[in-house]
Amino acid sequence: MNVFRARTVRLALPLSGVLCAGILLSGCSGSEGAARSTTRAAVPAAQQKAGDSLQDDYMQVIKQVLPSVVQIQASSDLGSGVVYDGEGHIVTNAHVVGDEKTFRVTTANSTDELSAKLVYSYPEQDLAVIKLDKVPDGMKPAKFADSSKVAVGQIVLAMGSPLGLSSSVTQGIVSATGRTVSEGRSGGGTGATIANMVQTSAAINPGNSGGALVNLDGRVVGIPTLAATDPGLGGSAAPGIGFAIPSSMVTTVADQVLKDGKVTDSGRAALGIKGRSVLDDAYRPAGVGVVEVTDGGAAQKAGIRPGDVIVRIGDTDVTTAQSLSEALAEEKPGDEVSVTYTRDGAEKKTTVTLGEI
């Protein structure tokens, strides 16, 4: 499945007939007929009440959260961000900030442009933190949920600036959790492989990146980042398949940046190599050739050396650098994994205690 970066660029209740003497009739006398009339009158009223209640929930969440979602303008790119605290810190995607250091920020309730500066960008997880030079009156931080409690089927709203349309809201559900997705480098992408992403049917379009995916409790469950594309349609967006970085990862990264000025504990496993995809004699992807090993790193300690070709992590085949990244994304620092590789045409296997990115 391909993905693109999301940057600039019902309830119906059936009416049942009343069964009289085993025959479905258009009318029945006595108490049964009265009961049917009452039911027919009551169901639409119940539907209307349920619909009004859900609509009220949507509107309440939008009123609560949308003021905490901003539009971020770099020199040549545009995306969204979420106010993280009362000091003007804003979380967004690393691909939104790119290589920029200064930004123009617009809030949901004003057309005035605010200036902001980069605090730290963490491309490995496609997250970044910027800070407003001056915090406007009334700006309030969003509340973040524990994303481990996000469940398939939950209703969510995506808030951001798709195609530059600031303060836009779309609706959907959580379609899946625990997705591992790789982002391309083309068009300014970070190339990050991100685990445990939240998949949603809420529309994620260019400009939504860095915005908020929110549950009906008014809490951010994720940062919309990617949307799937369909190669069969020339790389056009595949409707209803978007991905958000889980909120717990967002808060983990942001808290470290605010405390230490950088990410000090990524929680992401590393093999400790530099590698490249290699092809077999039929020009098919056949593994990751080790170009360099980190001195004292996990691979070197396990006896892996330059020239080896990694072909499997555990039971997962490795054919490209991306597939290697995706396999490692499922592991944690300190985990022991079996690594199969070839050396001089012979297949070997070793156990590696993974390090940390």
CORUR-V36411 format. One record per backbone hydrogen bond with DSSP energy under -0.5 kcal/mol. NH is the residue of the N-H (numbers start at 1). CO is the residue of the C=O. If there is no record, write none. Layout:
((NH & CO) (NH & CO))
//
This chain:
((2 & 229) (4 & 227) (6 & 225) (7 & 5) (8 & 78) (12 & 10) (14 & 12) (16 & 14) (19 & 17) (20 & 18) (20 & 23) (21 & 19) (23 & 20) (25 & 18) (25 & 23) (32 & 29) (33 & 29) (34 & 30) (35 & 31) (36 & 32) (37 & 33) (38 & 34) (39 & 35) (40 & 36) (41 & 37) (42 & 38) (43 & 39) (44 & 40) (45 & 41) (46 & 42) (47 & 43) (48 & 44) (49 & 45) (50 & 46) (51 & 47) (52 & 48) (53 & 49) (54 & 50) (55 & 51) (56 & 52) (57 & 53) (58 & 54) (59 & 55) (60 & 56) (61 & 57) (62 & 58) (63 & 59) (64 & 60) (65 & 61) (66 & 62) (68 & 65) (69 & 66) (70 & 81) (71 & 106) (72 & 79) (73 & 104) (74 & 72) (74 & 77) (79 & 72) (80 & 209) (81 & 70) (82 & 91) (83 & 68) (84 & 89) (85 & 89) (88 & 85) (90 & 130) (91 & 82) (92 & 128) (96 & 93) (97 & 93) (98 & 94) (100 & 97) (103 & 116) (104 & 73) (105 & 114) (106 & 71) (107 & 112) (110 & 107) (114 & 105) (116 & 103) (117 & 131) (118 & 101) (119 & 129) (120 & 129) (122 & 127) (125 & 122) (126 & 122) (126 & 123) (127 & 122) (128 & 92) (129 & 120) (130 & 90) (131 & 117) (132 & 88) (133 & 115) (134 & 115) (136 & 134) (139 & 136) (142 & 83) (143 & 218) (145 & 220) (147 & 145) (149 & 146) (150 & 147) (153 & 174) (154 & 151) (156 & 172) (157 & 214) (158 & 170) (159 & 157) (159 & 212) (160 & 168) (161 & 207) (163 & 206) (164 & 161) (165 & 162) (166 & 164) (168 & 160) (168 & 165) (170 & 158) (172 & 156) (174 & 154) (175 & 173) (175 & 199) (176 & 199) (179 & 197) (181 & 179) (181 & 194) (183 & 192) (188 & 185) (189 & 186) (191 & 184) (194 & 181) (194 & 192) (197 & 179) (198 & 244) (199 & 176) (199 & 197) (200 & 242) (201 & 173) (205 & 203) (208 & 205) (209 & 6) (210 & 224) (211 & 208) (212 & 159) (213 & 222) (214 & 157) (214 & 212) (215 & 219) (216 & 155) (218 & 215) (220 & 143) (221 & 213) (222 & 213) (223 & 245) (224 & 222) (225 & 243) (226 & 243) (227 & 4) (228 & 241) (229 & 2) (230 & 236) (231 & 229) (233 & 230) (234 & 231) (235 & 230) (236 & 230) (236 & 233) (238 & 228) (239 & 237) (241 & 238) (242 & 200) (243 & 226) (244 & 198) (245 & 223) (247 & 221) (249 & 246) (250 & 246) (251 & 247) (252 & 248) (253 & 249) (254 & 250) (255 & 251) (256 & 252) (257 & 253) (258 & 254) (259 & 255) (260 & 256) (261 & 256) (261 & 257) (262 & 256) (264 & 262) (269 & 331) (270 & 355) (274 & 292) (276 & 289) (278 & 287) (280 & 284) (283 & 280) (286 & 278) (287 & 278) (287 & 319) (288 & 310) (289 & 276) (289 & 287) (290 & 308) (291 & 274) (291 & 289) (292 & 274) (294 & 272) (297 & 294) (299 & 271) (301 & 297) (302 & 298) (303 & 300) (304 & 299) (307 & 290) (308 & 305) (309 & 342) (310 & 288) (310 & 308) (311 & 340) (312 & 340) (313 & 316) (314 & 312) (314 & 338) (316 & 313) (317 & 315) (318 & 311) (319 & 317) (324 & 320) (325 & 321) (326 & 322) (327 & 323) (328 & 324) (329 & 325) (330 & 326) (330 & 327) (331 & 328) (334 & 354) (335 & 332) (337 & 335) (337 & 352) (339 & 350) (340 & 312) (340 & 338) (341 & 348) (342 & 309) (343 & 346) (346 & 343) (348 & 341) (350 & 339) (352 & 337) (352 & 350) (354 & 335) (354 & 352) (355 & 270) (357 & 268))
//
